[in-house]
Amino acid sequence: MRANLGDDAPDLLAASMHSWVRDGARSLWSTAHHRDAVGAAARRVNAEVQNAEVQNKVARRDLSEGKLFQSVFSPNPGSATEPRLRIIADDGGATYKNVHRGALMMADGWFAAVRNPVANDVSELGENEALE
């Protein structure tokens, strides 16, 4: 516990973050515009994951963001017009349901907790809060 949360805990370094986050935020971060940097990183991740990956995988341009993820990870059977993404095969078990419910919740959480607040709030973030 001490090694993970105490004085010996690992440092969170921006340089070690995924390039979508790091590159999206770099110019604004360097000028101490932390809220805008988080917003730019969020938009980059949103564009890369949602547009480049999810929309292309399911060939749907009529939905985006939360509604897109609700559709693709829905537990209901898919169709030609409403395809689904499946992380693991449906064996009828609880793990299958939990994995897909978790993926949907992570996507909803991303929009609700990260992307939406920085897009709609004008308050500046401190460096530590923005980095976290």
N, CA, C and O atoms as CSV, one atom per row, in Angstrom:
chain,resi,resn,atom,element,x,y,z
A,1,MET,N,N,0.833,-1.182,0.000
A,1,MET,CA,C,0.000,0.000,0.000
A,1,MET,C,C,0.882,1.252,0.000
A,1,MET,O,O,0.628,2.197,-0.747
A,2,ARG,N,N,1.903,1.249,0.830
A,2,ARG,CA,C,2.789,2.414,0.909
A,2,ARG,C,C,3.498,2.658,-0.427
A,2,ARG,O,O,3.649,3.802,-0.856
A,3,ALA,N,N,3.933,1.573,-1.080
A,3,ALA,CA,C,4.642,1.727,-2.356
A,3,ALA,C,C,3.736,2.295,-3.436
A,3,ALA,O,O,4.201,3.022,-4.314
A,4,ASN,N,N,2.445,1.973,-3.383
A,4,ASN,CA,C,1.518,2.440,-4.413
A,4,ASN,C,C,0.924,3.816,-4.125
A,4,ASN,O,O,0.614,4.568,-5.050
A,5,LEU,N,N,0.765,4.144,-2.839
A,5,LEU,CA,C,0.083,5.392,-2.500
A,5,LEU,C,C,0.917,6.351,-1.668
A,5,LEU,O,O,0.557,7.521,-1.544
A,6,GLY,N,N,2.003,5.896,-1.106
A,6,GLY,CA,C,2.808,6.733,-0.227
A,6,GLY,C,C,3.915,7.466,-0.952
A,6,GLY,O,O,3.819,7.758,-2.144
A,7,ASP,N,N,4.960,7.756,-0.214
A,7,ASP,CA,C,6.082,8.522,-0.755
A,7,ASP,C,C,6.778,7.822,-1.914
A,7,ASP,O,O,7.381,8.478,-2.763
A,8,ASP,N,N,6.699,6.503,-1.955
A,8,ASP,CA,C,7.358,5.736,-3.010
A,8,ASP,C,C,6.465,5.504,-4.226
A,8,ASP,O,O,6.845,4.772,-5.140
A,9,ALA,N,N,5.281,6.121,-4.245
A,9,ALA,CA,C,4.329,5.915,-5.335
A,9,ALA,C,C,4.912,6.409,-6.660
A,9,ALA,O,O,5.706,7.350,-6.679
A,10,PRO,N,N,4.521,5.780,-7.754
A,10,PRO,CA,C,5.019,6.247,-9.056
A,10,PRO,C,C,4.486,7.636,-9.382
A,10,PRO,O,O,3.382,8.001,-8.976
A,11,ASP,N,N,5.271,8.395,-10.109
A,11,ASP,CA,C,4.850,9.720,-10.555
A,11,ASP,C,C,4.032,9.586,-11.825
A,11,ASP,O,O,4.292,8.719,-12.659
A,12,LEU,N,N,3.040,10.454,-11.962
A,12,LEU,CA,C,2.262,10.520,-13.189
A,12,LEU,C,C,2.923,11.559,-14.081
A,12,LEU,O,O,2.924,12.750,-13.769
A,13,LEU,N,N,3.480,11.104,-15.182
A,13,LEU,CA,C,4.200,11.996,-16.081
A,13,LEU,C,C,3.444,12.161,-17.395
A,13,LEU,O,O,3.036,11.176,-18.010
A,14,ALA,N,N,3.262,13.390,-17.815
A,14,ALA,CA,C,2.580,13.643,-19.078
A,14,ALA,C,C,3.319,12.988,-20.239
A,14,ALA,O,O,2.695,12.522,-21.191
A,15,ALA,N,N,4.636,12.953,-20.163
A,15,ALA,CA,C,5.435,12.376,-21.252
A,15,ALA,C,C,5.171,10.886,-21.443
A,15,ALA,O,O,5.433,10.341,-22.515
A,16,SER,N,N,4.651,10.223,-20.404
A,16,SER,CA,C,4.393,8.789,-20.520
A,16,SER,C,C,2.970,8.477,-20.991
A,16,SER,O,O,2.613,7.308,-21.142
A,17,MET,N,N,2.166,9.497,-21.221
A,17,MET,CA,C,0.789,9.285,-21.672
A,17,MET,C,C,0.757,8.920,-23.152
A,17,MET,O,O,1.722,9.138,-23.885
A,18,HIS,N,N,-0.356,8.368,-23.564
A,18,HIS,CA,C,-0.542,7.992,-24.963
A,18,HIS,C,C,-0.337,9.220,-25.851
A,18,HIS,O,O,-0.671,10.338,-25.459
A,19,SER,N,N,0.204,9.010,-27.025
A,19,SER,CA,C,0.515,10.132,-27.917
A,19,SER,C,C,-0.721,10.944,-28.289
A,19,SER,O,O,-0.602,12.147,-28.525
A,20,TRP,N,N,-1.901,10.334,-28.350
A,20,TRP,CA,C,-3.108,11.113,-28.659
A,20,TRP,C,C,-3.332,12.163,-27.583
A,20,TRP,O,O,-3.690,13.300,-27.893
A,21,VAL,N,N,-3.128,11.800,-26.329
A,21,VAL,CA,C,-3.319,12.734,-25.217
A,21,VAL,C,C,-2.186,13.750,-25.206
A,21,VAL,O,O,-2.428,14.957,-25.181
A,22,ARG,N,N,-0.966,13.267,-25.226
A,22,ARG,CA,C,0.212,14.121,-25.119
A,22,ARG,C,C,0.265,15.131,-26.266
A,22,ARG,O,O,0.444,16.327,-26.035
A,23,ASP,N,N,0.110,14.651,-27.499
A,23,ASP,CA,C,0.202,15.543,-28.649
A,23,ASP,C,C,-0.974,16.502,-28.731
A,23,ASP,O,O,-0.821,17.642,-29.172
A,24,GLY,N,N,-2.148,16.045,-28.308
A,24,GLY,CA,C,-3.319,16.912,-28.331
A,24,GLY,C,C,-3.201,18.088,-27.373
A,24,GLY,O,O,-3.755,19.158,-27.626
A,25,ALA,N,N,-2.477,17.889,-26.272
A,25,ALA,CA,C,-2.400,18.911,-25.228
A,25,ALA,C,C,-1.113,19.726,-25.243
A,25,ALA,O,O,-1.046,20.778,-24.607
A,26,ARG,N,N,-0.118,19.273,-25.937
A,26,ARG,CA,C,1.253,19.816,-25.806
A,26,ARG,C,C,1.343,21.341,-25.886
A,26,ARG,O,O,1.870,21.960,-24.961
A,27,SER,N,N,0.856,21.959,-26.938
A,27,SER,CA,C,1.073,23.406,-27.118
A,27,SER,C,C,0.348,24.220,-26.045
A,27,SER,O,O,0.885,25.216,-25.560
A,28,LEU,N,N,-0.844,23.813,-25.677
A,28,LEU,CA,C,-1.587,24.555,-24.653
A,28,LEU,C,C,-1.004,24.309,-23.267
A,28,LEU,O,O,-0.981,25.214,-22.433
A,29,TRP,N,N,-0.536,23.095,-23.020
A,29,TRP,CA,C,0.052,22.768,-21.724
A,29,TRP,C,C,1.301,23.622,-21.490
A,29,TRP,O,O,1.524,24.118,-20.386
A,30,SER,N,N,2.098,23.786,-22.520
A,30,SER,CA,C,3.359,24.511,-22.366
A,30,SER,C,C,3.151,25.982,-22.042
A,30,SER,O,O,4.066,26.641,-21.549
A,31,THR,N,N,1.958,26.506,-22.313
A,31,THR,CA,C,1.667,27.909,-21.994
A,31,THR,C,C,0.745,28.024,-20.773
A,31,THR,O,O,0.148,29.073,-20.533
A,32,ALA,N,N,0.639,26.928,-20.003
A,32,ALA,CA,C,-0.131,26.875,-18.752
A,32,ALA,C,C,-1.637,27.082,-18.952
A,32,ALA,O,O,-2.324,27.544,-18.041
A,33,HIS,N,N,-2.141,26.747,-20.122
A,33,HIS,CA,C,-3.590,26.748,-20.365
A,33,HIS,C,C,-4.091,25.325,-20.132
A,33,HIS,O,O,-4.434,24.609,-21.072
A,34,HIS,N,N,-4.126,24.935,-18.864
A,34,HIS,CA,C,-4.362,23.536,-18.516
A,34,HIS,C,C,-5.756,23.042,-18.883
A,34,HIS,O,O,-5.897,21.942,-19.417
A,35,ARG,N,N,-6.794,23.840,-18.605
A,35,ARG,CA,C,-8.141,23.409,-18.949
A,35,ARG,C,C,-8.275,23.222,-20.451
A,35,ARG,O,O,-8.846,22.233,-20.911
A,36,ASP,N,N,-7.757,24.159,-21.204
A,36,ASP,CA,C,-7.809,24.055,-22.664
A,36,ASP,C,C,-6.974,22.874,-23.160
A,36,ASP,O,O,-7.329,22.229,-24.147
A,37,ALA,N,N,-5.869,22.594,-22.475
A,37,ALA,CA,C,-5.038,21.450,-22.855
A,37,ALA,C,C,-5.783,20.139,-22.629
A,37,ALA,O,O,-5.733,19.239,-23.467
A,38,VAL,N,N,-6.470,20.035,-21.501
A,38,VAL,CA,C,-7.269,18.833,-21.234
A,38,VAL,C,C,-8.380,18.719,-22.276
A,38,VAL,O,O,-8.662,17.628,-22.770
A,39,GLY,N,N,-9.005,19.840,-22.605
A,39,GLY,CA,C,-10.047,19.823,-23.629
A,39,GLY,C,C,-9.520,19.396,-24.982
A,39,GLY,O,O,-10.166,18.622,-25.689
A,40,ALA,N,N,-8.344,19.898,-25.349
A,40,ALA,CA,C,-7.745,19.517,-26.638
A,40,ALA,C,C,-7.398,18.037,-26.651
A,40,ALA,O,O,-7.617,17.356,-27.652
A,41,ALA,N,N,-6.861,17.537,-25.550
A,41,ALA,CA,C,-6.547,16.109,-25.461
A,41,ALA,C,C,-7.823,15.282,-25.541
A,41,ALA,O,O,-7.852,14.245,-26.203
A,42,ALA,N,N,-8.870,15.734,-24.874
A,42,ALA,CA,C,-10.144,15.015,-24.908
A,42,ALA,C,C,-10.721,14.982,-26.314
A,42,ALA,O,O,-11.225,13.950,-26.756
A,43,ARG,N,N,-10.652,16.108,-27.021
A,43,ARG,CA,C,-11.160,16.138,-28.396
A,43,ARG,C,C,-10.347,15.209,-29.288
A,43,ARG,O,O,-10.904,14.547,-30.163
A,44,ARG,N,N,-9.043,15.155,-29.076
A,44,ARG,CA,C,-8.191,14.277,-29.886
A,44,ARG,C,C,-8.521,12.808,-29.641
A,44,ARG,O,O,-8.654,12.029,-30.585
A,45,VAL,N,N,-8.654,12.435,-28.369
A,45,VAL,CA,C,-9.013,11.054,-28.045
A,45,VAL,C,C,-10.395,10.734,-28.608
A,45,VAL,O,O,-10.604,9.667,-29.185
A,46,ASN,N,N,-11.334,11.659,-28.437
A,46,ASN,CA,C,-12.679,11.464,-28.961
A,46,ASN,C,C,-12.645,11.265,-30.473
A,46,ASN,O,O,-13.311,10.371,-30.997
A,47,ALA,N,N,-11.882,12.084,-31.168
A,47,ALA,CA,C,-11.799,11.980,-32.630
A,47,ALA,C,C,-11.153,10.677,-33.051
A,47,ALA,O,O,-11.635,10.013,-33.969
A,48,GLU,N,N,-10.070,10.306,-32.394
A,48,GLU,CA,C,-9.353,9.080,-32.764
A,48,GLU,C,C,-10.177,7.836,-32.454
A,48,GLU,O,O,-10.325,6.957,-33.303
A,49,VAL,N,N,-10.708,7.763,-31.249
A,49,VAL,CA,C,-11.422,6.556,-30.831
A,49,VAL,C,C,-12.780,6.478,-31.499
A,49,VAL,O,O,-13.117,5.478,-32.132
A,50,GLN,N,N,-13.555,7.537,-31.353
A,50,GLN,CA,C,-14.922,7.477,-31.849
A,50,GLN,C,C,-14.992,7.540,-33.363
A,50,GLN,O,O,-15.580,6.658,-33.987
A,51,ASN,N,N,-14.414,8.550,-33.957
A,51,ASN,CA,C,-14.556,8.717,-35.393
A,51,ASN,C,C,-13.712,7.724,-36.177
A,51,ASN,O,O,-14.221,7.049,-37.072
A,52,ALA,N,N,-12.445,7.630,-35.857
A,52,ALA,CA,C,-11.552,6.787,-36.646
A,52,ALA,C,C,-11.780,5.311,-36.382
A,52,ALA,O,O,-11.576,4.488,-37.274
A,53,GLU,N,N,-12.188,4.965,-35.204
A,53,GLU,CA,C,-12.299,3.557,-34.865
A,53,GLU,C,C,-13.746,3.065,-34.850
A,53,GLU,O,O,-14.128,2.242,-35.682
A,54,VAL,N,N,-14.534,3.552,-33.929
A,54,VAL,CA,C,-15.871,3.000,-33.732
A,54,VAL,C,C,-16.780,3.265,-34.921
A,54,VAL,O,O,-17.401,2.333,-35.431
A,55,GLN,N,N,-16.876,4.505,-35.375
A,55,GLN,CA,C,-17.757,4.786,-36.505
A,55,GLN,C,C,-17.338,3.984,-37.737
A,55,GLN,O,O,-18.198,3.485,-38.463
A,56,ASN,N,N,-16.051,3.853,-37.981
A,56,ASN,CA,C,-15.587,3.070,-39.131
A,56,ASN,C,C,-15.877,1.584,-38.965
A,56,ASN,O,O,-16.280,0.923,-39.921
A,57,LYS,N,N,-15.676,1.056,-37.768
A,57,LYS,CA,C,-15.906,-0.375,-37.547
A,57,LYS,C,C,-17.363,-0.761,-37.791
A,57,LYS,O,O,-17.645,-1.837,-38.317
A,58,VAL,N,N,-18.281,0.116,-37.410
A,58,VAL,CA,C,-19.696,-0.225,-37.554
A,58,VAL,C,C,-20.367,0.492,-38.720
A,58,VAL,O,O,-21.571,0.349,-38.931
A,59,ALA,N,N,-19.588,1.266,-39.480
A,59,ALA,CA,C,-20.092,1.986,-40.655
A,59,ALA,C,C,-21.346,2.792,-40.329
A,59,ALA,O,O,-22.354,2.719,-41.031
A,60,ARG,N,N,-21.255,3.567,-39.238
A,60,ARG,CA,C,-22.375,4.424,-38.842
A,60,ARG,C,C,-21.887,5.836,-38.650
A,60,ARG,O,O,-21.007,6.088,-37.828
A,61,ARG,N,N,-22.447,6.749,-39.394
A,61,ARG,CA,C,-22.127,8.167,-39.257
A,61,ARG,C,C,-23.316,8.944,-38.686
A,61,ARG,O,O,-23.233,10.154,-38.472
A,62,ASP,N,N,-24.427,8.234,-38.443
A,62,ASP,CA,C,-25.625,8.899,-37.954
A,62,ASP,C,C,-25.629,9.086,-36.441
A,62,ASP,O,O,-26.457,9.831,-35.916
A,63,LEU,N,N,-24.712,8.417,-35.725
A,63,LEU,CA,C,-24.618,8.550,-34.274
A,63,LEU,C,C,-23.202,8.941,-33.905
A,63,LEU,O,O,-22.249,8.624,-34.617
A,64,SER,N,N,-23.076,9.628,-32.793
A,64,SER,CA,C,-21.747,9.953,-32.301
A,64,SER,C,C,-21.760,9.941,-30.779
A,64,SER,O,O,-22.810,9.964,-30.138
A,65,GLU,N,N,-20.573,9.905,-30.236
A,65,GLU,CA,C,-20.323,9.998,-28.810
A,65,GLU,C,C,-21.176,9.028,-28.011
A,65,GLU,O,O,-21.231,7.844,-28.342
A,66,GLY,N,N,-21.841,9.504,-26.970
A,66,GLY,CA,C,-22.569,8.619,-26.065
A,66,GLY,C,C,-23.576,7.726,-26.747
A,66,GLY,O,O,-23.668,6.541,-26.425
A,67,LYS,N,N,-24.331,8.268,-27.680
A,67,LYS,CA,C,-25.348,7.464,-28.363
A,67,LYS,C,C,-24.724,6.369,-29.212
A,67,LYS,O,O,-25.275,5.273,-29.323
A,68,LEU,N,N,-23.584,6.660,-29.808
A,68,LEU,CA,C,-22.894,5.649,-30.598
A,68,LEU,C,C,-22.460,4.481,-29.705
A,68,LEU,O,O,-22.673,3.319,-30.052
A,69,PHE,N,N,-21.856,4.791,-28.562
A,69,PHE,CA,C,-21.399,3.734,-27.666
A,69,PHE,C,C,-22.565,2.964,-27.057
A,69,PHE,O,O,-22.469,1.753,-26.861
A,70,GLN,N,N,-23.663,3.651,-26.756
A,70,GLN,CA,C,-24.843,2.955,-26.253
A,70,GLN,C,C,-25.349,1.951,-27.276
A,70,GLN,O,O,-25.786,0.857,-26.923
A,71,SER,N,N,-25.286,2.329,-28.539
A,71,SER,CA,C,-25.753,1.437,-29.593
A,71,SER,C,C,-24.812,0.253,-29.790
A,71,SER,O,O,-25.254,-0.896,-29.808
A,72,VAL,N,N,-23.520,0.529,-29.938
A,72,VAL,CA,C,-22.603,-0.559,-30.292
A,72,VAL,C,C,-22.393,-1.552,-29.166
A,72,VAL,O,O,-22.088,-2.716,-29.427
A,73,PHE,N,N,-22.547,-1.122,-27.914
A,73,PHE,CA,C,-22.367,-2.042,-26.785
A,73,PHE,C,C,-23.695,-2.481,-26.176
A,73,PHE,O,O,-23.709,-3.080,-25.101
A,74,SER,N,N,-24.805,-2.195,-26.843
A,74,SER,CA,C,-26.111,-2.634,-26.365
A,74,SER,C,C,-26.133,-4.155,-26.218
A,74,SER,O,O,-25.574,-4.866,-27.053
A,75,PRO,N,N,-26.774,-4.653,-25.165
A,75,PRO,CA,C,-26.880,-6.108,-25.011
A,75,PRO,C,C,-27.870,-6.732,-25.998
A,75,PRO,O,O,-27.897,-7.952,-26.159
A,76,ASN,N,N,-28.664,-5.918,-26.646
A,76,ASN,CA,C,-29.630,-6.430,-27.611
A,76,ASN,C,C,-28.915,-6.927,-28.866
A,76,ASN,O,O,-27.843,-6.427,-29.206
A,77,PRO,N,N,-29.493,-7.891,-29.544
A,77,PRO,CA,C,-28.872,-8.374,-30.781
A,77,PRO,C,C,-28.749,-7.246,-31.810
A,77,PRO,O,O,-29.613,-6.374,-31.894
A,78,GLY,N,N,-27.689,-7.275,-32.573
A,78,GLY,CA,C,-27.482,-6.282,-33.619
A,78,GLY,C,C,-28.254,-6.642,-34.878
A,78,GLY,O,O,-28.902,-7.685,-34.961
A,79,SER,N,N,-28.166,-5.755,-35.849
A,79,SER,CA,C,-28.799,-5.980,-37.147
A,79,SER,C,C,-27.912,-5.328,-38.205
A,79,SER,O,O,-26.876,-4.744,-37.888
A,80,ALA,N,N,-28.329,-5.436,-39.454
A,80,ALA,CA,C,-27.562,-4.831,-40.539
A,80,ALA,C,C,-27.482,-3.313,-40.385
A,80,ALA,O,O,-26.476,-2.705,-40.752
A,81,THR,N,N,-28.530,-2.703,-39.848
A,81,THR,CA,C,-28.540,-1.250,-39.684
A,81,THR,C,C,-28.067,-0.807,-38.299
A,81,THR,O,O,-27.767,0.370,-38.099
A,82,GLU,N,N,-27.999,-1.722,-37.355
A,82,GLU,CA,C,-27.525,-1.414,-36.007
A,82,GLU,C,C,-26.526,-2.478,-35.556
A,82,GLU,O,O,-26.844,-3.307,-34.703
A,83,PRO,N,N,-25.314,-2.457,-36.129
A,83,PRO,CA,C,-24.316,-3.461,-35.749
A,83,PRO,C,C,-23.809,-3.244,-34.328
A,83,PRO,O,O,-23.895,-2.143,-33.783
A,84,ARG,N,N,-23.289,-4.293,-33.750
A,84,ARG,CA,C,-22.746,-4.246,-32.391
A,84,ARG,C,C,-21.258,-4.555,-32.419
A,84,ARG,O,O,-20.763,-5.217,-33.331
A,85,LEU,N,N,-20.559,-4.070,-31.416
A,85,LEU,CA,C,-19.173,-4.459,-31.175
A,85,LEU,C,C,-19.179,-5.418,-29.991
A,85,LEU,O,O,-19.841,-5.178,-28.981
A,86,ARG,N,N,-18.439,-6.494,-30.130
A,86,ARG,CA,C,-18.365,-7.471,-29.049
A,86,ARG,C,C,-16.916,-7.669,-28.663
A,86,ARG,O,O,-16.065,-7.960,-29.504
A,87,ILE,N,N,-16.652,-7.511,-27.399
A,87,ILE,CA,C,-15.293,-7.623,-26.889
A,87,ILE,C,C,-14.924,-9.085,-26.681
A,87,ILE,O,O,-13.802,-9.501,-26.968
A,88,ILE,N,N,-15.869,-9.849,-26.184
A,88,ILE,CA,C,-15.693,-11.296,-26.021
A,88,ILE,C,C,-16.944,-11.983,-26.558
A,88,ILE,O,O,-17.993,-11.359,-26.720
A,89,ALA,N,N,-16.815,-13.267,-26.827
A,89,ALA,CA,C,-17.945,-14.030,-27.363
A,89,ALA,C,C,-19.041,-14.186,-26.304
A,89,ALA,O,O,-18.765,-14.297,-25.110
A,90,ASP,N,N,-20.274,-14.191,-26.771
A,90,ASP,CA,C,-21.426,-14.344,-25.880
A,90,ASP,C,C,-21.589,-15.819,-25.515
A,90,ASP,O,O,-22.020,-16.636,-26.329
A,91,ASP,N,N,-21.235,-16.134,-24.276
A,91,ASP,CA,C,-21.408,-17.498,-23.784
A,91,ASP,C,C,-22.615,-17.602,-22.863
A,91,ASP,O,O,-22.841,-18.630,-22.225
A,92,GLY,N,N,-23.387,-16.516,-22.804
A,92,GLY,CA,C,-24.568,-16.493,-21.958
A,92,GLY,C,C,-24.263,-16.209,-20.496
A,92,GLY,O,O,-25.173,-16.160,-19.667
A,93,GLY,N,N,-23.007,-16.024,-20.180
A,93,GLY,CA,C,-22.611,-15.825,-18.790
A,93,GLY,C,C,-22.576,-14.377,-18.354
A,93,GLY,O,O,-22.724,-13.456,-19.157
A,94,ALA,N,N,-22.375,-14.206,-17.064
A,94,ALA,CA,C,-22.339,-12.871,-16.466
A,94,ALA,C,C,-21.118,-12.074,-16.929
A,94,ALA,O,O,-21.188,-10.853,-17.064
A,95,THR,N,N,-20.006,-12.757,-17.170
A,95,THR,CA,C,-18.794,-12.043,-17.587
A,95,THR,C,C,-19.021,-11.319,-18.905
A,95,THR,O,O,-18.625,-10.163,-19.054
A,96,TYR,N,N,-19.647,-11.982,-19.853
A,96,TYR,CA,C,-19.946,-11.355,-21.145
A,96,TYR,C,C,-20.770,-10.081,-20.933
A,96,TYR,O,O,-20.443,-9.025,-21.474
A,97,LYS,N,N,-21.822,-10.189,-20.156
A,97,LYS,CA,C,-22.687,-9.025,-19.912
A,97,LYS,C,C,-21.925,-7.920,-19.194
A,97,LYS,O,O,-22.058,-6.746,-19.540
A,98,ASN,N,N,-21.129,-8.288,-18.198
A,98,ASN,CA,C,-20.389,-7.295,-17.427
A,98,ASN,C,C,-19.335,-6.578,-18.257
A,98,ASN,O,O,-19.164,-5.367,-18.122
A,99,VAL,N,N,-18.628,-7.305,-19.111
A,99,VAL,CA,C,-17.588,-6.685,-19.943
A,99,VAL,C,C,-18.193,-5.638,-20.867
A,99,VAL,O,O,-17.640,-4.548,-21.010
A,100,HIS,N,N,-19.312,-5.951,-21.491
A,100,HIS,CA,C,-19.925,-5.006,-22.424
A,100,HIS,C,C,-20.613,-3.856,-21.701
A,100,HIS,O,O,-20.600,-2.723,-22.184
A,101,ARG,N,N,-21.210,-4.136,-20.556
A,101,ARG,CA,C,-21.787,-3.065,-19.747
A,101,ARG,C,C,-20.672,-2.142,-19.265
A,101,ARG,O,O,-20.840,-0.922,-19.245
A,102,GLY,N,N,-19.528,-2.721,-18.874
A,102,GLY,CA,C,-18.390,-1.921,-18.430
A,102,GLY,C,C,-17.831,-1.039,-19.535
A,102,GLY,O,O,-17.486,0.117,-19.290
A,103,ALA,N,N,-17.738,-1.573,-20.747
A,103,ALA,CA,C,-17.242,-0.769,-21.874
A,103,ALA,C,C,-18.165,0.420,-22.126
A,103,ALA,O,O,-17.698,1.535,-22.359
A,104,LEU,N,N,-19.461,0.184,-22.079
A,104,LEU,CA,C,-20.426,1.265,-22.258
A,104,LEU,C,C,-20.300,2.291,-21.131
A,104,LEU,O,O,-20.330,3.497,-21.377
A,105,MET,N,N,-20.159,1.810,-19.901
A,105,MET,CA,C,-20.042,2.723,-18.766
A,105,MET,C,C,-18.748,3.539,-18.839
A,105,MET,O,O,-18.739,4.717,-18.482
A,106,MET,N,N,-17.667,2.927,-19.296
A,106,MET,CA,C,-16.409,3.675,-19.443
A,106,MET,C,C,-16.562,4.788,-20.479
A,106,MET,O,O,-16.094,5.907,-20.268
A,107,ALA,N,N,-17.214,4.480,-21.589
A,107,ALA,CA,C,-17.429,5.503,-22.618
A,107,ALA,C,C,-18.313,6.618,-22.070
A,107,ALA,O,O,-18.002,7.797,-22.244
A,108,ASP,N,N,-19.414,6.255,-21.408
A,108,ASP,CA,C,-20.287,7.276,-20.816
A,108,ASP,C,C,-19.535,8.095,-19.779
A,108,ASP,O,O,-19.684,9.315,-19.707
A,109,GLY,N,N,-18.728,7.413,-18.978
A,109,GLY,CA,C,-17.951,8.102,-17.949
A,109,GLY,C,C,-16.944,9.071,-18.538
A,109,GLY,O,O,-16.735,10.161,-18.005
A,110,TRP,N,N,-16.317,8.672,-19.646
A,110,TRP,CA,C,-15.353,9.540,-20.325
A,110,TRP,C,C,-16.012,10.852,-20.745
A,110,TRP,O,O,-15.482,11.933,-20.489
A,111,PHE,N,N,-17.182,10.744,-21.397
A,111,PHE,CA,C,-17.863,11.951,-21.851
A,111,PHE,C,C,-18.358,12.782,-20.680
A,111,PHE,O,O,-18.239,14.007,-20.693
A,112,ALA,N,N,-18.919,12.120,-19.659
A,112,ALA,CA,C,-19.490,12.840,-18.532
A,112,ALA,C,C,-18.438,13.471,-17.620
A,112,ALA,O,O,-18.614,14.595,-17.148
A,113,ALA,N,N,-17.354,12.753,-17.376
A,113,ALA,CA,C,-16.395,13.209,-16.367
A,113,ALA,C,C,-15.212,13.985,-16.920
A,113,ALA,O,O,-14.607,14.774,-16.193
A,114,VAL,N,N,-14.867,13.786,-18.177
A,114,VAL,CA,C,-13.672,14.439,-18.715
A,114,VAL,C,C,-14.020,15.413,-19.834
A,114,VAL,O,O,-13.788,16.615,-19.712
A,115,ARG,N,N,-14.566,14.903,-20.898
A,115,ARG,CA,C,-14.778,15.733,-22.083
A,115,ARG,C,C,-15.814,16.833,-21.852
A,115,ARG,O,O,-15.552,17.992,-22.173
A,116,ASN,N,N,-16.973,16.501,-21.307
A,116,ASN,CA,C,-18.026,17.505,-21.143
A,116,ASN,C,C,-17.669,18.632,-20.178
A,116,ASN,O,O,-17.901,19.794,-20.513
A,117,PRO,N,N,-17.115,18.347,-18.995
A,117,PRO,CA,C,-16.788,19.461,-18.092
A,117,PRO,C,C,-15.790,20.459,-18.676
A,117,PRO,O,O,-15.966,21.668,-18.523
A,118,VAL,N,N,-14.745,19.967,-19.342
A,118,VAL,CA,C,-13.769,20.921,-19.879
A,118,VAL,C,C,-14.317,21.645,-21.103
A,118,VAL,O,O,-13.840,22.727,-21.447
A,119,ALA,N,N,-15.306,21.062,-21.758
A,119,ALA,CA,C,-15.912,21.726,-22.917
A,119,ALA,C,C,-16.891,22.809,-22.489
A,119,ALA,O,O,-17.132,23.752,-23.243
A,120,ASN,N,N,-17.457,22.691,-21.300
A,120,ASN,CA,C,-18.521,23.597,-20.894
A,120,ASN,C,C,-18.186,24.516,-19.722
A,120,ASN,O,O,-18.917,25.474,-19.471
A,121,ASP,N,N,-17.119,24.251,-19.015
A,121,ASP,CA,C,-16.743,25.056,-17.856
A,121,ASP,C,C,-15.563,25.941,-18.239
A,121,ASP,O,O,-14.614,25.483,-18.875
A,122,VAL,N,N,-15.627,27.192,-17.852
A,122,VAL,CA,C,-14.559,28.110,-18.219
A,122,VAL,C,C,-13.507,28.268,-17.121
A,122,VAL,O,O,-12.544,29.014,-17.299
A,123,SER,N,N,-13.674,27.579,-15.991
A,123,SER,CA,C,-12.710,27.682,-14.900
A,123,SER,C,C,-11.403,27.026,-15.289
A,123,SER,O,O,-11.392,25.936,-15.861
A,124,GLU,N,N,-10.310,27.684,-14.980
A,124,GLU,CA,C,-8.993,27.112,-15.257
A,124,GLU,C,C,-8.714,26.002,-14.258
A,124,GLU,O,O,-9.133,26.072,-13.103
A,125,LEU,N,N,-8.009,24.985,-14.707
A,125,LEU,CA,C,-7.610,23.888,-13.839
A,125,LEU,C,C,-6.179,24.097,-13.392
A,125,LEU,O,O,-5.360,24.641,-14.133
A,126,GLY,N,N,-5.882,23.663,-12.184
A,126,GLY,CA,C,-4.502,23.650,-11.742
A,126,GLY,C,C,-3.750,22.558,-12.486
A,126,GLY,O,O,-4.360,21.648,-13.047
A,127,GLU,N,N,-2.426,22.651,-12.490
A,127,GLU,CA,C,-1.627,21.696,-13.247
A,127,GLU,C,C,-1.837,20.262,-12.766
A,127,GLU,O,O,-1.989,19.360,-13.589
A,128,ASN,N,N,-1.848,20.033,-11.465
A,128,ASN,CA,C,-2.028,18.671,-10.960
A,128,ASN,C,C,-3.396,18.113,-11.310
A,128,ASN,O,O,-3.508,16.963,-11.734
A,129,GLU,N,N,-4.437,18.916,-11.137
A,129,GLU,CA,C,-5.793,18.467,-11.454
A,129,GLU,C,C,-5.919,18.147,-12.943
A,129,GLU,O,O,-6.526,17.143,-13.315
A,130,ALA,N,N,-5.356,18.983,-13.776
A,130,ALA,CA,C,-5.411,18.761,-15.221
A,130,ALA,C,C,-4.649,17.500,-15.608
A,130,ALA,O,O,-5.108,16.726,-16.448
A,131,LEU,N,N,-3.494,17.296,-15.001
A,131,LEU,CA,C,-2.699,16.119,-15.312
A,131,LEU,C,C,-3.437,14.846,-14.889
A,131,LEU,O,O,-3.442,13.853,-15.618
A,132,GLU,N,N,-4.048,14.883,-13.726
A,132,GLU,CA,C,-4.822,13.717,-13.270
A,132,GLU,C,C,-5.989,13.459,-14.194
A,132,GLU,O,O,-6.755,12.520,-13.974
